Amino acid sequence: MNNLAIVVCGDTNYYSHPHATITALSSFREKFGDSVDYVCVTDCDKPDTKYIVEKNRFKYVHVDMTCYTDIVSDYGLNRWTTATFFKSFSLPKLLLQLGYEYTLYVDGDVLCTQKFTFPEQLESNHACGVRSLNKFKGRHEFNCGVMFYNNVKYTEDKLYESALEFSTGKKFNGDQLIFNDMVDNNMFHVSELNITYNYMLYKQEKHNRLNDCNLDTDTIKMVHFLGKKPWTKLSARDTNWDYPIYNHFYKMYNDVQILV
């Protein structure tokens, strides 16, 4: 695959301090080096945000989300949903305009633990992702915090426009509900990946499902911190497998702050 980008994005609140975002991208650069581009997309135009992104040698892309707010509002959706709606439904279109045919979107609480190849099935699908092991409203939803996009196919099939039409009159608190509703209605062609591409880690003991899915930790490609965030200090009793994973993110996070 050519013209690859690993991307994080968010609105001004998300970038109130960009350290988590930089840490997430830095973990990918540790493994991938300069074989892909790393991009931060945001509507935050604060000079210190742009400075820290470019200081860490990532591409800074500023997006005026007020235009998306107006569009989303016209379809009866509230302002709060604009950034998340943009992330899942308009980001692939934007990245194609920037010259990227394929995108890996990751949240700012994702850590790359080893290098991997983009899944081959992305060539023939709009996206590839991992379903949560926990059910929400009776189904195992695709988690939108780690998602591979085929920007060309996504844009050609006008999925952003379809998402707006599909969302009209619906109430939702983020992109993931609409995304999965569209998958269920065969509007998105999403190939399901195994959990090693998005291991969703909860800090609570009862939710640590490493043994539940018989997973060898050496096969995990990305860890997604859905419980206790890795930039919060851990207690001495956190000594199971995920402790060094948290510690690795925590150290990188503090190293980023030094660059400010």
N, C-alpha and C positions, 0 to 999 in steps of 0.2 A: 504494500500500500504506500502511496505517495502523499505528500503534503499533510502531515499529521500534526495535530496540536493537542496538548493537554491543558485544560482550561478550568479556571474557577471564576465565578462571577457573583455579584451581589449588589444590593443597593447601599445607600449611604450608611444606614444603621449597621449593616453587615460589615462595613469597612470602617467602623468607628475606630478600630485598631486592626490593621491588616496582617498582624503577625501570624495568626493561624493560617491564613491563606498562603502566605509566603512559606511557612513551614511545610504545608502540604505539598506545594510545588517543589520545594527543595528536596523532599524525600524522593520525588520522582526523578529529579535531576541526578541525585546520588546513584540511581540505578541505570538511567537511560543516557546520561551525559548530554551531548549536543545532537543526538540522533532525531530529536523531535523539538518543536517549539513549545514554549511555555507562556501562557497568556492569562492576564488578569483583566476581566471585563467588569466594569462598574460604572455607576452614575456618580460616584464620589469624585469630585474634582479638587479636593483639598491638596495643596502642594506637598504636604508631608506624605500623603498616600502615594502620589505619583513618584515622589522621591524614593521611598522605601522599596517600591516595586522595581523601579529601574536600577536602584542601587544593587539589588540582588540579581540583576541581569535577566529580568523577565519583561515580556512585552506588556505595556500598559495600554489598554483600549478604553477610552471614555465613551459612554453611551448616555445620551440625554433621554432618560426614561419618561420624561413628561409626555412625550408623544405616545409612548406605549400606555401611559396612564389614561390618556384621552381615548385611545382605541378601546382599551379594556373597559373603561367606564361606559362607553357607548353600547357595550354588550351586557351591561348590568352587573359587572364585576367591580368589587371595591378596590380602592387604591392599594390596600395591604397586599393584594395578590399580584400586583404588577411585576415585582422582581422575580417571584417564583414562576409566574406565568411566562415571563421573558426567558427564564433559564431553560425550561423544558421545551418551549414551543417556538421561540424566535432565535435562540442562540445558534442553532445549526445554520440557519439562513444567513445570519451575520457572519459566522465563521467562513462560510463559502464565499461571501463577498470579499473577505480578507485573504482568500486564496487557499483555504484549507478544505480538503475533500472529506477528511475524517476527523472527528473530535472525540476525545475522552473527557467528559465533564466529571469533576470531582468536587465534593463539598470541602470546606476548610478544615474538617475534622477527619480527614482521610490520610492514612500513612501508607506509602508504597514500601513493601518489604522485599520485593525482588523484581528483576526485569522480566518482562513477558512480551509476547507478540499480540498485536491487535487481533481479535478473533476473525477467522476467515469468513464466518457466516455473516459478518457485517457487510460484505460485498453485495449480498442479495436481500438485505433487510434494512428497514429504516433505523433500527437501533438494536443494541444488545445490552442485556442487563441481568440482574440477579433478583429473584423473588425473596421476600422476607420469609423466614421460617415461622414467624408469628402471624396469625391470621388477623386481618382487620376487616370488620364488617363481612365476615364469612369467607374471605378469600385471602390467598397469599399474594400480596401486591408486589409488583416490581418496585424496588427502591430507587428513587430518582437521584439519590445522592452520589451514585457512581453509575454513569451511563455512557456507552459508546454510541456515537451517532454517525450515520452515513449522510453527510451534509448534502451531497448531490441528490441522492434519491429522496431525501426528506424534503428538499426544496422543490424538486420537480413535481412531487405529488401534492404540493401545497398543504402540508400538514399544519402549518401555523394558521392559515386561513380556516382550515377544517376545525381546528381546536377552538377558535373563536366562535364559529357557528355552533359547534357542539355544546359550548359552555353557556350559551345564551339562556338566561333565566335560572341557571343552576346556582346553588349555594355550595361553596367549598372553601376550605381553609388552606389551600396550597395547590401546587401543580400535580401532585402525585395521584390524587383522587381522579381528576379529569384524565390524566395520562392512562391510568388503568381502566377507566370506563371506556376509553377509546380503543384500548387493546381488546377488551371484552367484546366490543362491537366491530372488531376486525377492521378498524380504521388505521391502526398502527400495526406494522409487521415487526414485532420485537422477538428476537431470538433469545431464549433463556440460557444463561451461562451458569456454570456451577458456582458454588458459594465461595470458592477460592478467589474469585474476582471482586468480591465485596463481602468480606467476612464482617458481619455486623456484630460488634462487640458491646455487650452490656456489662457495666462494672458490677451490677448486682449479681451475687453468687448464683441465684436461681435462674438467671437469664444467660449465664455463661454456657453456651451450647456447643462448646468445642467437642465434648465427648458425645453429645447427642447425635451429631452428624458424622461420627467416625472420621474426623478430619485430621490428617497429618499436618502439623503446624508448618513443616517445611514446604508445603505446597501452596500456602497462602500468598497471594499476590498483593492484595490491598486489605487493610484493616480499617473499618469504619466505626468510629467511636460514637455510638448512639446513646450511651449512658453517661457516665462521668467523663467529662471532657479531659483530654490529655494535657492541657495546659494548666490544670489545677494540680496542686501538690498532692502526692499520694501518701498514704499512711504507711507505717512500718509493717503493718500486717498484710499489705498487698504484695504477697510473695509468690503468687502462682504464675503460670506461663505468661499472662498478659502484662506483668509488672515491667519487664525490660522493654516491651513494646511501648507502654506508656512513657517510660523513662526516656526512650529514644526520642519520641516526639517532644517531650518536655524540655530536653536539653537543646534540641534544634530550635525550639520556640524561643528559649532564652538567648540563644546565639543570634537570632534574628533581631531581637531587641537591642543588642549591642551595636548593630549597624545603624540605628536611627541617628 
